[in-house]
Amino acid sequence: MESHHTTSVISVFDVWEIRDVTWRKPHYPCYEVREHKVGSALSLEDAERIVREGARRRDLFDGRPAHSYRIDEMPLGRFAYPVQYLSEYIYDSSGVRIDERLFPSQDGVFGGRPADRVRFREGDLCEVLDADAGTVHLGFVAALPPSVEQAARINGGVFKMDALDDCYLVMNDETGDSHEHADALRVFRPRFSIHPAVERRLRRAYADSLTFARRMEISDITAGERLRALAQEMGWDVRIERPAWHRDTFKLLLDGVPGFPGGLDLQIRQQVAWDHMDRIRISFLRLSGRPARGRGYRLKRLDPTENRYRF
């Protein structure tokens, strides 16, 4: 096993063990883990010897293997946070290396993942380790890390990719959101049996992710056409710019609105346009000077120096 240091900086290899502390079964969709530092070495070869020793020691944990092991190459003799590693290596519960990152997390450039180092395919079930929260949760791989070719195109410009870009898009329902950008070195094969109801729920979330962009586009087209029809009903000329991404705004340039001889630049939040067209119609009627009963929106200027408003 090669024991090189990845930089000219004097460094030490810290060994971390991640242990499953959930005794109940089934474990999924989420279970608890704890990580402990179990040794340090001056070479990668010696650090991996510690990993193999830890993988053999099950006597203190009722015979259960660890979840995984990690080796962080850290600069020696200078201040550094735990996330400022020079290189990082991940091992399974048997002490076998399954992944690595060979550039510094702080100022290294991510050059993309070669095809032979992508451990998952889109649609695969996976575990995501969140050591800070002390949990492992189940999910579906929805998108893969950037390839070498994709990274080359991005890194050839002003901005450079870093360790945060080395990630999988994972669909889940255990982290408070429907998806997350999971560090590629924190994604593992499922270790336990999965209850059919849990898998069905995750498969629905994954299926929804595949059609999300199209469904959002249809919603935007429908809302945009309804906004256009409302403006034309008021007798206004309208030009509409639809949102460029999720949770953005519709931008309306309206001519013929009373009190705005130079035209009205109106911003309407996407969710408002999707869900509250009845209130928008009442607001348009009042802007046109017509009586309207019901609850509408008050016009608010976005910037005192600019002719831009929103509901």
Phi, psi and omega in degrees: 000131182291138185239031184287156168268143187278346179223174178280354179288138174294131188219167176229148182256109179270135182253128180240138177247131178253120185248139174282121181247012178266119181270338183285160173224146001285158181283324189277153017273357183205140175217167187262145175223163173226142176249142182224141173282126186242007177162170176217155180210162181267358177217157178295323180299315179292324178295322179290334174294323177293320178300313181296324177295317179297323180295333179278337185272096178247359186294331183274355186231039175056033177078003183273139176287162174290163173291312183190174177229154179221140174242123176252125173275114186246144176296140183256134175084016177213161181291134178200134174286160181303333182275358183265054181280159177268329172203165184213141184226137183241140183229149177280185185294342179268359180087015179268129180293129181243345179195166182199159173224116192255025176226155183297139181291330188281313185229012178281158180254127178279121184263015181089163180257123172298156184302326183282356177248009174267111190274353183227162172243160177299133182097353180286140168287144183209165169257142174241123179271125173243088185294327180296319179276347181071036182224157168233126181233160185269151178196181176242137176286118181258334179206150185265163176298158178302141177281173178300319181293317178296316180296323180297320179295318181288314182291345178283352179260208183287320185266147178244143177281149179230193185299331180293338180277348179276080188210159171259146168273121185239130175272136182205174174224027184242355185249011179087000177217168183277345182209166176208156174262097188269128176311130183302334180272005177242014181249129186227162171291145176301138184258344186233168176292149184245128179294137182305324180294323178294316180295319179299318180297318180290324178295324176296318179297320179293316178299319177298323181295328182291330182255002187300312184300318181291318179297321179293321179296317179297317179298320180292319179298315180297313180295321180297318179292324178291322176296319179298317181295321178296316180297318180292327175298327178281351181088018181263152168271138187223140169234129187241133172249118182283160181301144179274339180206172184299140178065027174266205183228153167280136178248117182247129171252111187248128174248140179099007179280126180303134179089357180229075184297333179270006183096158180246121175266102188247128177255128179236121181300145184303314182295325178295316180294327179289318195254341191227049180295332179296320178289326177295320179298318178298319179295319179296318179301316181291324176296327181279357179088012180263151177290144179210129177263142180122187185258121177244204178241149175270139179284129181235133178281131181286321182220129182303335184265355185235154180268059178234131183231166174213164172271000000 
